Amino acid sequence: MEIVLIGLNHRTATVELRERVAFSAERACEAADLLRSQGILEETLVLSTCNRSELYGVPCELSADSAGAVELFFASFHQLPPAELNGSLYRHRDSHAVRHLFRVAAGLDSMLLGEAEILGQVREAYRIALDHGATGPVLNRMFQGALEVGKRVRTETEIGTRPVSVAFAGVKLSEQIFGQMTNHRALIVGAGATSEQVVRHLCDRGIKQLRVLNRTAEHAVDLAVRFGGEVIPWENLPAALEWPDLIVTSVSSAEPILTRAMLERAMAARGNRALLLIDLGVPRNVAADAADLYNTYLYNIDDLTEIVEQNKKAREAEIPRAETIIEEQIEKFMHWQAGVATGAVIEDLRKKLTAERETFLHERLASMSHLSERDRTEVAAMLEEFLDRVVLDPAERLRGIPELRRKLQDLEALRDLFHLGREKP
């Protein structure tokens, strides 16, 4: 029951190469069918995201270079010369493959330490392979274990709780000041990629009242339409400051677009209701002296970057706890795998000994014509009992004592010793 993994990720391959070897859901199923029809793998699962493409499998036959066969298939499937993947692909086998997957599911192998999205991507890749019938008992157990690892790491550690992007840090800061964002108002000044990240996080947290301003009106409309917001003309910016609880700015400007005087007038018009300003512009979009205004809270990108760096260190401090969970789950999987493997060997041994017993009885009893039918039955029963003692008792001990399974390091040597074939029925 060998497990192989070949793949590449953001650490080993450029984005251009990752794009060329990405798998859609349909292509993942197509690859699984080809791997089985070509006799390379009997179980297959493809995990493909923007940061990785990985192919997990259980080979049809034990081979010293089963991973090499999968690697050649990987290159051929994507119509790439194998040499073009040199230095980019990694190979893992057995427990090392399991450890790699569990670390991926836990968010320890991500570009952003502790990212939550990868667990959903692992779950979806497993669902697709399972629905397609590409997995079997080994990969099913392995990926179920990976999902359990990911859930435990997120529940039992804080590796994914602290924001490590300035956009997310700004939104979390809003929650600390206002509590739930559902009944609060946000004004987004700017409609670029950073603004979109902020809006996405705000919408994930239930904000319903959203307005967008941008110098280029079409960009503001595009962002507002996609997230259910309202567009405000750029020239109405001063008046628009009276409405929100949160203002996020991210525009390109040599001078501040929000001055102290503008904000002072807005605060007076709004009855000095609390206002949070998150300035993500470089250069700064909000005049620094606006921070002195009563009930106004101003954070710029340097403030948020400092928070992000602190959070990164806090996440890194959680790695040992996550690794402990991973090792526990690896041990559970390896115990299960060893139990299945030893059970299969013992079953093969029992079948072989049963066949040998039948041959032995036929040869010996043929020359013992003096034995009655009852005597022959008793001899057969004694040999059956002996066979049970030789095979069944050790099997029960293996099922009940996990330590015995760890001691059986090379079951294939046992197969070779007793000439136990691997032919499938």
C-alpha positions in Angstrom: 0.0 0.0 0.0 2.5 2.6 -1.2 1.5 6.3 -1.4 3.2 8.6 -3.8 3.0 12.4 -4.3 4.5 14.6 -6.9 3.8 18.3 -7.2 5.1 21.9 -7.3 4.1 25.0 -5.4 4.9 28.7 -4.9 8.2 27.9 -3.3 9.5 25.7 -6.2 7.9 27.1 -9.3 7.2 30.4 -10.9 3.6 31.6 -11.4 4.0 31.1 -15.1 4.9 27.4 -14.7 2.1 27.0 -12.1 -0.4 28.3 -14.6 0.8 25.9 -17.2 0.3 22.8 -15.0 -2.9 23.8 -13.3 -5.8 21.3 -13.3 -9.5 22.2 -13.7 -12.0 19.9 -12.1 -12.6 18.2 -15.5 -8.9 17.9 -16.2 -8.3 16.4 -12.8 -10.9 13.7 -13.5 -9.4 13.1 -17.0 -6.0 12.6 -15.4 -7.3 10.1 -12.9 -8.9 8.1 -15.6 -5.7 8.0 -17.7 -3.5 7.1 -14.7 -5.8 4.1 -13.9 -6.2 3.0 -17.5 -2.4 3.1 -18.1 -1.8 1.0 -15.0 0.1 3.7 -13.1 -2.2 4.4 -10.2 -5.2 2.6 -8.8 -6.2 5.5 -6.6 -5.7 9.2 -7.6 -6.4 12.7 -6.3 -5.4 16.0 -7.8 -5.1 19.1 -5.6 -4.7 22.2 -7.8 -4.9 25.8 -6.6 -3.3 29.1 -7.7 -0.2 28.2 -5.5 0.2 24.5 -6.1 -0.5 21.5 -8.4 -0.2 18.1 -6.6 -1.0 14.6 -7.7 -1.5 12.0 -4.9 -1.8 8.3 -5.7 -1.6 4.7 -4.7 0.4 2.7 -7.4 -1.1 -0.4 -8.9 2.2 -2.2 -8.2 5.1 -1.7 -5.9 8.0 -0.1 -7.8 11.3 1.4 -6.9 10.3 4.4 -9.1 6.6 4.7 -9.0 6.9 8.4 -8.4 9.0 8.7 -11.5 6.2 7.1 -13.6 3.8 9.6 -12.1 6.2 12.5 -12.8 6.5 11.5 -16.5 2.8 11.3 -16.8 2.5 14.8 -15.1 4.8 16.3 -17.7 3.2 14.5 -20.6 -0.4 15.4 -19.5 0.5 19.1 -19.6 2.5 18.7 -22.8 5.8 19.7 -21.2 9.3 18.3 -21.7 10.2 16.5 -18.4 13.4 18.6 -18.3 11.3 21.7 -18.0 10.1 20.6 -14.7 13.6 19.8 -13.3 14.1 21.6 -10.0 10.4 22.5 -9.7 8.8 19.1 -8.8 9.0 17.6 -5.3 8.5 13.9 -4.6 7.2 12.4 -1.3 6.3 8.8 -0.4 4.3 7.1 2.3 4.5 9.0 5.7 6.3 11.9 4.1 3.4 12.3 1.6 1.0 12.1 4.5 2.9 14.7 6.4 3.0 17.1 3.4 -0.7 16.9 2.9 -1.5 17.4 6.6 0.7 20.5 6.7 -1.0 21.8 3.6 -4.5 21.3 5.1 -3.3 23.0 8.3 -2.1 26.1 6.4 1.6 25.6 7.3 2.6 25.2 3.6 0.8 28.2 2.3 2.2 31.4 1.0 0.2 33.1 3.8 0.8 31.1 7.0 -2.4 29.8 8.4 -4.6 30.8 5.5 -8.1 29.4 5.8 -9.0 29.0 2.1 -6.7 26.0 1.6 -8.8 23.7 3.8 -11.8 24.4 1.7 -9.8 23.7 -1.4 -8.6 20.4 0.0 -12.2 19.5 0.8 -13.4 20.3 -2.7 -10.5 18.4 -4.4 -11.4 15.4 -2.3 -15.1 15.7 -3.1 -14.4 15.8 -6.8 -12.2 12.8 -6.8 -14.5 10.8 -4.5 -17.6 11.6 -6.7 -15.6 10.6 -9.8 -14.7 7.3 -8.1 -10.9 8.0 -8.4 -10.1 7.5 -4.7 -10.1 4.2 -2.7 -9.6 3.2 0.9 -6.1 4.7 1.3 -6.7 8.1 -0.1 -10.1 8.3 1.4 -8.6 7.7 4.9 -5.7 10.0 4.1 -7.8 13.0 3.0 -10.4 12.5 5.8 -7.4 12.7 8.2 -6.2 15.9 6.4 -9.6 17.5 6.9 -9.6 16.6 10.5 -6.1 18.0 10.9 -7.1 21.3 9.3 -10.2 21.6 11.6 -8.2 20.8 14.7 -5.4 23.2 13.9 -8.0 26.0 13.4 -9.9 25.1 16.5 -7.1 24.3 18.9 -4.5 26.9 17.9 -4.6 30.6 16.9 -2.6 30.2 13.8 -5.4 31.5 11.6 -7.1 34.0 13.9 -4.9 37.1 13.5 -5.0 39.1 10.2 -1.8 39.2 8.2 -2.9 41.6 5.4 -3.3 45.3 5.8 -6.8 45.1 4.3 -7.9 42.4 6.7 -6.2 44.1 9.6 -8.1 47.3 8.9 -11.4 45.4 8.9 -10.6 43.6 12.1 -9.7 47.0 13.7 -13.2 48.2 12.7 -14.7 45.3 14.5 -12.7 46.1 17.6 -14.0 49.7 17.6 -17.6 49.1 16.5 -18.3 45.5 17.2 -20.3 43.7 14.6 -20.3 45.6 11.3 -23.9 44.6 10.3 -25.5 47.9 11.2 -22.7 50.2 10.4 -21.8 52.3 7.3 -18.6 52.2 5.2 -17.4 54.7 2.7 -14.7 53.4 0.3 -12.6 56.0 -1.4 -10.8 54.3 -4.3 -11.8 51.3 -6.4 -8.5 49.4 -6.9 -7.3 46.0 -5.8 -6.7 47.0 -2.2 -10.2 48.6 -1.9 -11.7 45.5 -3.3 -10.0 43.4 -0.7 -11.4 45.6 2.1 -14.9 45.5 0.6 -14.7 41.7 0.3 -13.8 41.4 4.0 -16.4 43.9 5.1 -19.1 42.0 3.1 -17.9 38.7 4.7 -18.6 40.4 8.0 -22.2 41.3 7.1 -21.9 45.0 6.3 -25.0 46.1 4.4 -24.5 49.9 3.9 -21.7 50.6 1.5 -20.8 53.6 -0.7 -17.9 53.9 -3.2 -16.2 56.9 -4.6 -13.5 56.9 -7.3 -12.1 59.5 -9.7 -12.9 57.0 -12.6 -16.6 56.5 -12.2 -16.7 53.2 -14.2 -14.4 51.6 -11.7 -16.5 52.7 -8.8 -19.6 51.3 -10.5 -17.9 48.0 -11.2 -16.9 47.6 -7.5 -20.3 48.8 -6.1 -22.3 46.5 -8.4 -20.3 43.4 -7.5 -20.8 43.9 -3.8 -24.2 45.6 -3.6 -23.0 49.1 -2.8 -23.9 52.6 -3.9 -21.8 54.9 -6.1 -21.2 58.5 -5.0 -19.9 61.1 -7.5 -16.3 62.1 -6.8 -17.2 65.8 -6.5 -19.6 64.9 -3.6 -16.7 63.7 -1.4 -16.9 66.5 1.2 -20.6 65.9 1.8 -20.2 62.1 1.7 -18.0 62.3 4.8 -21.0 63.0 7.0 -22.6 59.6 6.4 -20.3 56.7 7.3 -18.9 55.2 10.5 -15.8 53.9 8.6 -13.9 55.5 5.8 -11.3 53.5 3.9 -9.1 55.4 1.5 -6.7 53.9 -1.2 -6.1 56.3 -4.0 -3.1 57.6 -5.8 -2.5 61.2 -4.8 0.5 63.4 -4.2 -1.5 65.4 -1.5 -4.0 64.3 1.1 -7.5 64.2 -0.4 -9.0 64.4 3.1 -7.8 67.5 5.0 -8.3 68.4 8.7 -10.7 71.2 7.7 -12.9 68.9 5.6 -13.1 66.3 8.4 -13.7 69.0 11.0 -16.7 70.3 9.1 -17.9 66.7 8.6 -17.6 65.9 12.3 -19.6 68.9 13.3 -22.3 68.0 10.8 -22.5 64.5 12.1 -22.7 65.6 15.8 -19.2 64.3 16.5 -20.3 60.7 16.0 -17.3 58.4 16.2 -15.4 58.1 12.9 -12.8 55.5 12.0 -10.4 56.4 9.2 -8.2 53.7 7.6 -5.7 55.3 5.2 -4.2 52.7 2.9 -2.8 55.3 0.5 0.9 55.8 -0.3 1.5 58.8 -0.1 -1.1 59.2 2.7 -4.6 60.2 1.7 -5.6 61.7 5.0 -3.9 64.6 6.6 -1.9 63.5 9.7 -3.3 66.3 11.9 -6.8 65.0 11.4 -6.0 62.4 14.1 -6.3 65.2 16.7 -10.0 65.7 16.0 -12.4 64.6 18.8 -13.8 61.1 18.4 -11.8 60.5 15.2 -9.6 57.5 15.0 -7.0 57.5 12.2 -4.8 54.6 11.2 -2.4 54.7 8.2 -0.7 51.9 6.4 2.4 52.0 8.6 0.2 51.5 11.7 -1.5 48.5 10.0 1.8 47.1 8.8 3.1 47.1 12.4 -0.1 45.2 13.5 0.4 42.7 10.6 4.0 42.0 11.6 3.0 41.4 15.2 0.3 39.1 14.0 2.7 37.2 11.8 5.0 36.6 14.7 2.0 35.4 16.8 1.0 33.0 14.1 4.6 31.6 13.8 4.6 31.0 17.5 1.6 28.6 17.0 3.5 26.4 14.6 4.8 24.0 17.2 1.3 23.4 18.5 0.1 22.8 15.0 2.9 20.4 14.2 2.1 18.4 17.4 -1.5 17.9 16.1 -0.1 16.9 12.7 2.2 14.3 14.2 -0.7 12.8 16.2 -2.8 12.5 13.1 0.1 11.0 11.1 0.5 8.3 13.8 -3.2 7.5 13.7 -3.1 7.1 9.9 0.1 5.0 9.9 -1.4 2.7 12.5 -4.5 2.3 10.3 -2.4 1.7 7.2 -0.2 -0.8 9.0 -3.2 -2.7 10.3 -4.7 -2.9 6.8 -1.4 -4.1 5.3 -0.7 -6.7 8.0 -4.3 -7.9 7.7 -3.9 -8.3 4.0 -0.6 -10.3 4.4 -2.1 -12.6 7.0 -5.2 -13.2 4.9 -2.9 -14.1 2.0 -0.9 -16.4 4.3 -4.0 -18.1 5.5 -5.2 -18.7 2.0 -1.9 -20.2 1.0 -1.7 -22.4 4.1 -5.3 -23.5 3.6 -4.5 -24.6 0.0 -1.3 -26.3 1.2 -3.4 -28.1 3.9 -5.8 -29.4 1.3 -2.9 -30.7 -0.9 -1.2 -32.2 2.1 -4.4 -34.0 3.2 -5.1 -35.3 -0.3 -1.6 -36.7 -0.7 -1.3 -38.3 2.8 -4.8 -39.6 3.2 -4.8 -41.2 -0.3 -2.4 -43.9 1.0 -4.3 -44.4 4.3 -7.2 -46.5 3.1 -7.5 -48.1 6.6 -8.9 -44.7 8.0 -12.6 -44.4 8.3 -14.5 -41.4 7.0 -14.8 -40.2 10.6 -11.1 -40.5 11.1 -10.4 -38.5 8.0 -12.8 -35.8 9.2 -11.1 -35.6 12.5 -7.6 -35.3 11.0 -8.9 -32.5 8.7 -10.4 -30.8 11.8 -7.2 -31.0 13.7 -5.2 -29.5 10.9 -7.9 -26.7 10.6 -7.5 -26.0 14.4 -3.7 -25.9 14.0 -4.0 -23.5 11.1 -6.2 -21.2 13.2 -3.7 -21.2 16.0 -0.8 -20.4 13.6 -2.6 -17.6 11.7 -5.8 -16.4 13.5 -4.3 -15.8 16.9 -1.5 -13.6 15.5 -4.0 -11.7 13.5 -6.1 -11.0 16.6 -3.0 -9.8 18.4 -2.1 -7.5 15.6 -5.5 -5.9 15.7 -5.3 -5.4 19.4 -1.7 -4.3 19.9 -0.7 -1.3 17.7 2.9 -1.6 18.8 3.2 -4.9 17.0 2.3 -3.2 13.7 5.1 -0.7 14.1 7.6 -3.5 14.5 6.7 -5.0 11.1 8.8 -2.6 9.0 8.9 -4.6 5.8 5.8 -6.7 5.1 7.0 -7.3 1.5 9.9 -9.3 2.9 7.3 -11.5 4.6 5.4 -11.9 1.3 8.7 -12.9 -0.5 9.6 -15.3 2.3 6.3 -17.2 1.9 5.9 -16.7 -1.8 2.7 -14.7 -1.3 1.6 -13.4 -4.7 0.1 -9.9 -5.2 -2.1 -11.0 -8.0 -5.6 -9.5 -7.7 -8.6 -11.9 -7.7 
